[in-house]
Amino acid sequence: MASGEIWGTADRGSSNPSVDAWEGHLPDDKPGVEFYTDAIPTPGQPPGWARWLGGRGVRIEGDWAKIAATIAKTRFRS
């Protein structure tokens, strides 16, 4: 939350780091992070899914893709 960023690494079988997220609000019964960003998702993703690859507001640093975001809610399993 302090960084104001969401980070992601490469998906299994890929060498391109990305930030991946389900679209919509974080359900009350699920752990995760709800966030908002002005970064434009990479086109061509399945319905309900967002992925940010390099470009369009995505910064690649080493093995990490990073987007600026406002964190609205966090919930973690204990």
C-alpha positions in Angstrom: 0.0 0.0 0.0 2.8 2.4 0.8 4.3 2.1 -2.7 1.1 3.0 -4.4 1.8 0.2 -6.9 0.7 -3.2 -7.8 3.4 -5.6 -8.9 3.4 -8.9 -10.9 5.9 -11.4 -12.3 5.7 -13.6 -15.4 2.9 -16.1 -15.6 3.9 -19.8 -15.8 5.2 -20.6 -19.2 5.9 -16.9 -20.0 9.0 -14.8 -19.8 7.1 -11.5 -19.8 6.3 -10.0 -16.4 2.7 -8.8 -16.1 0.2 -7.5 -13.5 -2.9 -9.7 -13.6 -6.3 -9.1 -11.9 -9.9 -10.1 -11.9 -12.1 -7.1 -12.8 -14.6 -5.7 -10.3 -14.9 -5.4 -6.5 -13.2 -7.8 -4.1 -15.9 -10.1 -2.8 -16.5 -10.0 1.0 -15.5 -13.7 1.4 -12.3 -13.6 -0.7 -8.7 -12.6 0.2 -7.0 -10.2 -2.1 -6.4 -6.6 -3.0 -9.0 -4.2 -4.6 -7.3 -1.4 -6.5 -8.0 1.3 -9.1 -5.5 2.4 -11.8 -5.3 4.7 -14.8 -2.9 2.2 -16.5 -4.6 0.8 -19.6 -4.8 -3.0 -19.6 -3.4 -5.0 -22.6 -6.2 -5.7 -25.1 -7.3 -9.2 -26.0 -7.8 -10.6 -22.5 -10.7 -13.0 -21.6 -13.9 -11.3 -20.2 -13.5 -10.3 -16.5 -9.7 -10.5 -16.6 -7.2 -7.6 -16.9 -3.5 -8.0 -17.7 -0.9 -5.3 -17.9 2.2 -6.0 -19.9 5.0 -3.5 -20.7 3.8 -0.1 -22.1 0.5 1.8 -21.4 1.6 3.0 -17.9 3.4 -0.3 -17.0 7.0 -0.1 -15.8 9.2 -3.2 -16.1 12.0 -3.5 -13.6 13.9 -6.7 -13.7 11.5 -9.6 -13.3 8.6 -7.3 -12.2 5.8 -5.4 -14.0 4.6 -2.4 -11.9 1.5 -0.2 -12.3 0.6 2.9 -10.2 -2.6 2.2 -8.3 -4.8 3.4 -5.5 -5.4 0.5 -3.0 -9.1 0.5 -2.0 -9.3 -2.7 0.1 -7.0 -5.5 1.3 -8.0 -8.8 2.9 -5.6 -11.6 3.8 -6.2 -15.0 5.2 -5.0 -15.5 8.8 
